Amino acid sequence: MNLAFILAALTLSGRIHEWHIVVLAALLGVINAFDMPARQAFIVQMVERDDLMNARIIAHVCVTMMTRRRSTRRPRGRRTAR
């Protein structure tokens, strides 16, 4: 979330450069590389053994839905005929 605020501040101030975007994207990748395994490890500690498989499936579905929702957004506006 902080990376998004940094990107927004740089963009709105007009001081954004290409290397800013590259560095912020790299930092986001590093954060996600540690975030997802940590979340999966916490599931094991929070859920009883009998419900572990269901909890992992639900967590996977949530991540998949959020990923698809972000990547399938289309700009709204006028549609043109083909």
JOURUR-V405198 format. One record per pair of residues at least 12 apart in sequence whose C-alpha atoms are under 7 Angstrom apart, sorted by the first residue. I is the first residue (numbers start at 1). J is the second residue. If there is no record, write none. Layout:
i = (I	I)
j = (J	J)
//
This chain:
i = (3)
j = (24)
//
